[in-house]
Amino acid sequence: MVKIINLIIAIVLLNNILLFPQSQESLNSLVTEAIQNNPQLKSASQYALAKRQTINQVTSWDAPQIGVEFFQSPISAFPNPLKNQMEMDYSIQQMIPFPGKLSAMGNVAENNANMYESQFKALERKIIKDVKSTYYELYLIQKKIEINEENQNLLRKFIEIASKQYEVGMGKQPDIIRAQTELSTLINDGINLLKEKVSVEAMLNTLLNRQANSKFGNTEEIYTDIPKWNYEQLSSISFESRNELKAMNFNIEMNRSELDASKLEYYPDIMTRLMYKNMVGTNKDFWSAMIGVSIPLAPWSAGKFTSKVEENQLNIKSAEEQYNSMKNMVSFDIQDALVKIESNRNLVELYKNTVIPQAQQTLDATTAAYQTGKTEFLMLIDAYRMLLMVKLDYYMSVMNFMNSQAALEQAVGLTISEIKEKLQ
C-alpha cells in the first residue's frame, strides 16, 4: 500500500514540475503585456480614434454641386441633347450653413470623442484590475500546491512515526491506515489543484491574448501594505480621477453642445448658385447668380426643430442624473474597498503573527507527545489539520487583501503609488 502511494506521489510531483515552470512571473510585466495586447483594449482604442475623426467631418461644408443643363433642345434631337440645342447652362452651387452651426457640431463631436477616450481609459483600469485579481488567484493556488506538497511530506513522516510506534508495540495499525488515508486525500487534492491552476492560467492567458494553454512560472510574493487612508481623503481625488466620471462629464458637455447646435437650427442656411448661360449660335452669353435661404420656422417644419431642442434639454438632465448616480457608486466602491482592506489587513497580521505560530507549536508538541506515547494519533491528525487550515486561511487573506487594493485602485482611478503622490 505504501509503495503504491509513493508511486502516485512521484507521478503527481513529476506532473507538477512539468506544468509548473520555475521562472518567476512579474505582475508589472503582465500588466504591461495586457495593456499592449488585450484585444478588447485594442478595439476600444481604435473605436476612440475613429470617433476623433468625426470632428473634421461635421465641421466641413457640404460638397459643392456642379451641373450642366441643356436648355431648349428640340424634341426631334432626342436623345442627343447637343443636336440643334439652343442654350447650355453651366452652374455651381454651394450650401453655406449659418455661422456657428459647424463649430457647435464640432464641439459635439469633440466631447463625444473625449467621452470614448475616457471610456477606453476606464476599460484599461478594469483590465488591469482583472489581471491583478487573476494573478493573485494564481498566487493562492500555487501556495495551496506548495502547502499540499509540504503536508504530503508531513504525512509520510507521520506514517513512518506510526509504523515505528506499531513495531515497538506503542502504536496501533489503524493509526498507520488513517495516516495513509490522509495522504491519499492530499494527493487527490493536489490533482484537483493542478486542474484549478490550469483554469486560472487560461483566464490570465485570455486577458494577455496568449494561447489558452500557455504556462506560467512561479508568482512573486504579492503582499504589500499601504497607508491607512480614510474615505474623505480618497473621495475628493476620485471625483477628479475616475475615468467613468470623466466620460459622463463629457457626455453632459456633449448634450449641452447638441442643445446649442439645435438652437442654431432656428437660423436659416444659405444656398448660393452661380450660372453661365451659353447661348448657342449667338454672341450674347449671360451670367446669373442666385441666393436662397431655408425657412426653419415655417409652420409645417417648426416642430422638427423645437422638439429637437426639448429633446436635448431632457438629455442633459438625464446625463446629469447618470453622473450623480455614478458618483454615488464611486463613493460606495471606495468605502467598500477601504473596509475590506482594513479587515483583511487585520486577518493577515493575526494569522501571520499569532495563529500560524500557535498552530505550529501545537503540532510540534503533539508530534513529540505521540512519539512518547502520551497522546493519541487522532490528536496528531487534528493538530496537523489545524495547521493546514490556518495556513490556507492566511494565504486566502493575503489574496483578499491585495484584491481589495486592486479594487481601491479601480474605485479611485489611480494606482496605489499615484494615490500616495496625490496625498503627499
N, C-alpha and C positions, 0 to 999 in steps of 0.2 A: 504493500500500500504506500509506504513512504517513498519507494523508488518511483512509483507512478506519479506521485505528487511532485517529486523533484523534477521528473521529466517534463511535466506540464509547466512547471515554473520556468525551466530552461527555455521552452518554446515561447512562452509569453515574453520573457526578457529579451529573447532574440528579436521577436517581432517589434518590441518596444524600441530596441536600438535602431532597427531598420526604419521605423516610422518616426523616430524622434531624433532628427539631426542635432548635432552638438553645437553648431554655430548659434550665436545669440542674435535674436531679432530685436532691433531698436524700435521703440514705439514712434519716436520722432521720424525715423526714416520711413516707416509705414504710413504715417500721416501725410508726409510729403508725397509719397507714391500715390496715395489715394487722391490727393488734390490734383495731381498731374494726369492720372489715368482713369479715374472713375467716369464711366460713360454717362451717368446721369448728370454729373457736374459739367462734362463737356457739352452735353446737349443744352443745358441751361445757359452756359456761357455763349454758345453760338446763337441761341434764341435772343439773349440780351443784346448781342451785337447786331442781330437782324433788326431789332426794334430801334436801335440807334440810327439805322439807315433810313427810317421813315421820316426823319426830320427834314431832309432835303426834298423829299417827295411832296410833303404837304406845304412847304414854303415856296415852291416853284409855281410859276404861272402855267396855265394850260397851254398846250402846244398851239401855235397859230394854224389857221386853215388857209390853204391856197386853192383857188378854183379857176376854172376856165368855163365860160358859158358861151355856147353857140346860139346867138340870138337871131331871130327872124330867118331861120333856114327854111326853104320851101319844102313842102311835103314831097314833092317829086324827087328831092335829093335824098330821101330816106333810103337806106340807113346811114349814108355818108354825110355827116354834118358839115364837111368842108366844101361840099359841092354847091355852088351858087349861093352860098350863105352871104348875108348882108352885114353881119356885125359879130365880132368876137370880143367878149368881155373878160379881162384878167383881173382877179381880185385876191386880196389878202385880208383876213380879218383876225382880230385878237380880242379875247375876253379879258378885261382888266378888273381884278377884284377890288372892292372898296379898300382904301388904305387901312391897315391894321388887321385885316382878316387873316392874311397869311402868317403874320407874326404871332397872332393868337393861336392858330393851329400849330405853329412851330412850338409854342410853349406847351401845348397839349402833348405833342409827340415827344418833346424832351422830358417832361415829367413822367410820361409813360415808360420811356427808355430807362430813366433813373429808377423807376419802380422795379422793373425787371432785373436791373443790375443789383439792387438791394435784395431782391428775392434770391438771386444767384448766390450772393454772399451768405444769406441765411441758410440756404441749402448746403453751402460749403461747411458752415458751422455744424449742421446736423450730421453731415457725412463724417466730419472729424470726431464728433461725439460717438457715432456708431462704430467707427474704427477703434476708438479707445475702449468702449464698452466691450466689444468683441475681443479685443486684446486682453482686457482684464479677465474675461471669462476663460480665455485660453490659458492665462496665467494660473487661474484657480484649478483648472483641470490638470495642468502639469504638476501643480503642487499635490493634488489628490493622487496622481500617479506616483509621485515620489513617496508620499506617505504610505501608499499602498505597498510599495516595494520595501520600505522600512519595516512595515508591520509583517510582511511576509517573512523577512529575516528574523523578526522578533518571534513570530510563531514557530519558526523552525527551531529557534533556541528553546522555546517552551516545550516543543516535542522532545528535544534532547534532554531537557531537565526532567520532564515527566518520565521518560524512558529510564533514566538513571535512578530516579526515585523508585520506580517499579522494580528495577533489578535488585535494589538493596532492601526491598520489602517495605519501603516507606510511602510508596505511591500506589495508585490504582490504575488498572488498564483502561477504564473509562476515561481517565484524565488524558491519556495519550490519544484516544479516539476523538475526544472533544477538541483537543488542540488541532488534530488533523482536519476535523470538520471546519474549524475556524479558518484554517489555512486554505482549504478548498473554497470557502466563501470569499476570501480575499482574492484568490486567483480569478474567480468569476467576476468579482467587482472590477479587477484590473482590466479584464477583457472588455467589459462594458464601458469603462472609462476611455479606453482606446477608441472605441466606436464613437463615443461622445466627442472626443478630441477631433476626430476626422470631420464630424459635422460642423463643429465650430470653425475649423480651418477652412472648410468650404464656404462658410459665411464670410469670413475675412477675405478669402480669395475673391469672392464676388465684389466686395467693396473696392478691392485693389485692381480689379479687372485682370486677375490672373486665372490660369487654369484651375478649375474647381478642385482638382486632386493634388495641387501643389502643396508641398510640406513646409512646415515652419520649424525653425530651431527653438532653442530654449528662450523663453521670455526673460527680459531683465526684471530686476526687483522693481516693483511698481510703487511701493509706499513712499509718499512724500507728504509731509504735513504742511498745513497752510495756516496763516494767521486766523484768529477768531474774529471775523468780521461780523457786523450786525446788519440788519435789514436796511436801516437808514443810509448807511454808507453805500450799499450796493444798488439800492433802488434809484438813487439820483443819477448814477452814471449809466445804469442800464437803459434809462429812457432816452439817453443820447446815443448809446452804442448798439442797442439791439436792432439788428437789420430788419426784422419783421416790422418794427415800429417805423423805421425809416421808409420802408416800402409803402406802408399805409399812409404815412405823411405825404409821400409823393403822389399817392392815389388821390388824396384830398386836393392837393395842388393841381393835379390833372383835371379833376372835376371842376375846380374853380376856373381853370383856363378854358375848359369847354363851355362854361357858363358865359365867360367873356366873349368867346367866339360866337356863341349862339345869339348873344345880344347884338353883335355886329352884323348878323344876318338881316337885321331890320333895315340896313342901309343897302342901297342898290349897287349892283355891279355894272360895269360899263362895257358895252360892246362897241368896238371901232372896226370900220372896214374902209379899205382904200381900193378903188376900182379904176382900171384903164379900159376905155371903150375904143376898140379898133374898128372904125367904120370902113368896111371893105369897099374898095372902088372909089373912095373919096379921100381928100386930104384933110378932112375935118374930124380928127380923133378927139376924144374927150377924157377928162379925169372926173371922178366923182368920189365923194367921201361920205361916210355915214357914222353917226354916233347915236347909240341907243342905251337905254338903262333898263334894268329889271325893276319890277314893282313888287317887292316882297309883301307889302301890307295890303295888297289887293284883297277884297272881301273873300274871294274864293281860295286864297293862298295864305292868308294871315295866320290861320290856325296852325299851320305847319310850323311856323317859327315861334309863336307864343308857347305852344305846347313843348317845344324843344327847350326853351328857357326854363319852364316849370319843371321839366324832367331833370335838368341839370341841377337845379336848386335842391330837389329831393335827393339826387345822387350825392351831393355834398353832405347833406345831413346824415345820410346812410353811411358814408365813408367816415365821417367824424365819430359816429357811434361805434363803428367797427374798430377804429383806433382806440377809443376809450375801453372797449372790451378787451383788446389786446394788451393794453396797459395793465388791466386787472389781472390778466393771465400771467403777464411777466412778473407782477408782484407776487402772485401765488407761487410761480416757479422758483423765484429767489428764496422766499420764506421756506418752501418745502425743501429745497436743496440745503439750506443752512441747518434746518432741524436734523436732516439725515446726516449731514457731515458731522455735527456735534455728537449725535447718538452713536454713530459708527466709530468716531474717534475714541469715545469712551470705551466702547467694546474692544477695540484693538488694544488699547492700553491695559484694560482689565485682563484680557486673555494673555497678552504678552508678559505682563509683569506679575500676575497673580495666579490665574487659573492654570495655565500650562505648567509653570514650575511646581505648583502643588500636585497636579496630576502626575507629573514625572516622579516626584518624591514618593507619592503613594505607590506607584508601580514598582519603583526600586525597592521600597520597603516590603511590599507584598511578595516580590520575587525572592528576596532574601529570606522572608519568613517561610515561604513554601519550601525552599531548599533545605531548611532546617526542620521541616515538618510541623511548623507552628500554625499553619493556616491551610485551608482547603484550596484546591485548584480553581474552584469556581470564583473564589475571591481574586485570584490572579487574573482570570479572564475578565472579571468585572473591572479591575484596575486598568487592564490593557484597553478595554473598550472605552473607558472614560477618557484616557489619554488620546485615543484615536478621535473621539468625538470633539474634544476641545481643540485639537489641532485643526481639524476640518472647520470648526466654527471660527477659529482665529483667521484662517485664510479667507473664509467667506466674508468676514468683517472687513478685512483689508480690501477685497474686491469691491464690496459695497461702499466703503469709504472713498475709493478712487472713482467709482461710478458717480457718487454724489458730487465730487469735484467736477467731473465732466459735465454733469447736469447743470452745475452752477455756472460753468463757462458758457454753456449754451444759453442759459437764462439771462446772463448779463450781456452776452455778446462779445466777450473778451476772454483771452486766455488768463490763467492764474497770474502769470508774470505781468501781463498788461494791466490787470486789476491792481496789482501791487504798485505799479508805476503811477497809476491814476490816483491812488490813495496816499501817495507819499506827501 
